[in-house]
């Protein structure tokens, strides 16, 4: 029904435009074609001038009214995002200045130099000075923008600091998986043919690699430490996804079989952002690459917290190796040892009690 309504509106608009064009032709015939053309040019000149004034007012209004909504929640929440925000600001200043100058000249000239019997058009064959101006000025502006862009690009895409924490991010239809290295700080090796969720190996970890024995695997929720660099190692299980971090101004494709990386430093905890933007605030990880009909629901949550909170969260998680092989879990072995010791103690106590009861019975019979 909605599609039919939209089609009817478009058809009505076409008919109205067609009728206006036909009416204009009839008016031109009645008034005389030359007179009608001059009057139409004059009307168009005034309309172009009005469009210039109203358009510039609209641009100013939209930029001031929506200034805080052009980017996610104002200022960026990462160090690299601040560089992106600066680059966008410089770009808007330069292109905005050029936009205003060119639009004012375009519409003012259209109004001022409209058709007139008192003026004859001048045909300019060539002017070296004008050619130089409109070639050199854009070249300088673009060189400045490219220079800033390259400077920030090398900062953003450079090597991560040596103290950066590692997080492996894997996209799948339609969700996110995360793997953290344990106390050794090394992510164990994996192989896609080893992926077996039914046997508690959703990441395809190679259990023969000792580095895998302390890796922690979680889904849909990524935990980061505030003011600590983090390096994301990104991959995909099926199709091309994209790790989109709007609040951090970062994104990177997740490609099957080809790991990609990016790094940044979170500047604000989730609690700090909730204090600034309301309790409903959530750091979101979204898929920014069309990946199927469930694409819009492919969202994850990012928790940015203090080092102590992160350490407590990690301590509460069991390495995936012990989920796959619970009999190797030190906690389970400790429980079994305690249980065996308890059973042995209970058995010994029972034996001692029975011996005492037998001894007491023998003594009673001898006294009789």
C-alpha positions, 0 to 999 in steps of 0.5 A: 500500500505504501509503495502504491501511495509513493507511486501515485505521488510521483505520477501526480508530480509528473503531471503537474510539471507537464501541465506547467510546461504546457501552460508556459508554452501557451503563454509564450505564444500569446505574449510573444516568444521573445518578450516571454523569454526576457520576463522568464529570465528576469524571474529566474534571476530573482529566484536564483538570488533568493535561493542563494540567500535562503540556501546560505541561511539554511546551511548556517542553521543546519550546521549550528543546530546539528553541530553536536550530532554530525559525529557520534556523541560529540568528541571522540572517545579515542586518541586516534578519533581526535585526529580524525575529528581535527581532520574533518574540522580542517576540511570543513573550514577549507571546503566551507570557505570555498563553497561560500565564495563559489556559490555567492559568485555563481548565483550573484553573477546569474542575477546580475548578468541576466539577459538585457538589451542594454548589455552585450555579452563579452566572449573571453578567449583566454586569460593566463592570470585567471587560469593560474588563479583557479589552478594554483589555489585549489592545488594549494588547498588540496596539498594542505588537506593531503598533507594533514591526511598523510600525517594523521594516517601514518600516526593511526596506521603505525605500529601499536605500542609495545604495551598495547593489550591484544584482542582478537575480533572475529565476525560471523553471520551475525555476531562477534567473537572475542579472544584474549591472551592469558597471563603469557600475553600471547594469542595461541595459534588457530586453524579454521578446520579446527572450528568445532563449536559442538566440542567447545572450540568455536575459534578453531584453537590448536590445543597442542599450542601451550599458548592457547591454554590460558586464552579467554573466549567470549561473545558479543561483549568486548572489555577494554582498559581506559587510557591503555592502547589496544590492538585489535586483530580482526578476522571473519568466519564467513563473509566480509564484515566490518568492525565499526567503532563509531564512538572511537572514529575507527573501522576496519574490514574483517576479511575471511582468511586475511587478518587485519589490524588496527589500534587506538587508546580509549579515553573515557570509561563507559561510566564516564560516558554515561555521566555525560550522555545519560545512563542509556549510553552504550559503546557499540560495535557494529558491522559497517559492511552489508553482510546479509539479511541479519546485517542490521542486528549484528551489534556488539557491546564494548565495556571500557573500564579501569585496569582493576575492573578489567583484571577482575573481569578476566579473573572471573573468566575460565580459559576456553581450554578448560571448557573443552577439557574440564578434567585438566582444569586446576580448579576441578583437580583441586576440588577432586583432591579436596573431595578425596581427602575429605572422603579419606578423612571420613572413612578413617574417622568411621574406622576409628569410631568402629574400633572404639565401639568394638573395644568398649564392647569387649571391655564390657563383656570381660567385666561381666 
